[in-house]
Amino acid sequence: MNRDLLTTDLEREEGCRLLAYRDTLNVLTIGYGHTGPDVHEGLQWTQQAADEQLDHDIDHTCGQMDVVIPWWRSLDDVRANVLVKMAFQLGIGGLLEFKQMLAHVRAEEWDLAKAAGLDSEWAKQTPARAKREMDELETGVHA
């Protein structure tokens, strides 16, 4: 995993909003896609708070992944980052729903992993992001 590249990608993909808002699924969100019981209507953060929470959320996501799919750490930086970005967006439970894709990743069957990732509701909801991430997964080259 390349932490700097991951952070830059998440900042680009998630965008940053310092005032709590409802996302497309009507979930209260703030900062770089942060959700949870601490997020409430009217909540406002500083940029520093958003940056610190992003760092914490990355650590939390990676920790969850270490428990449920510990082999992700053996991937090259670009592919490892793709899985973290997906877990960050979808939650760890959402990532785990990609059973076929994950099986293909573990087997290093990159073209099949990409196809499985793109054959999903996630890819329909965020097509540009999904295509970028699946291209990275297939090629191992950062987009």
Secondary structure, 3 states (H helix, E strand, C coil): CCHHHHHHHHHHHHCCEEEEEECCCCCEEEECCECCCCCCCCCECCHHHHHHHHHHHHHHHHHHHHHHCHHHHHCCHHHHHHHHHHHHHHHHHHHHCCHHHHHHHHCCCHHHHHHHHHCCHHHHHCHHHHHHHHHHHHHCCCC
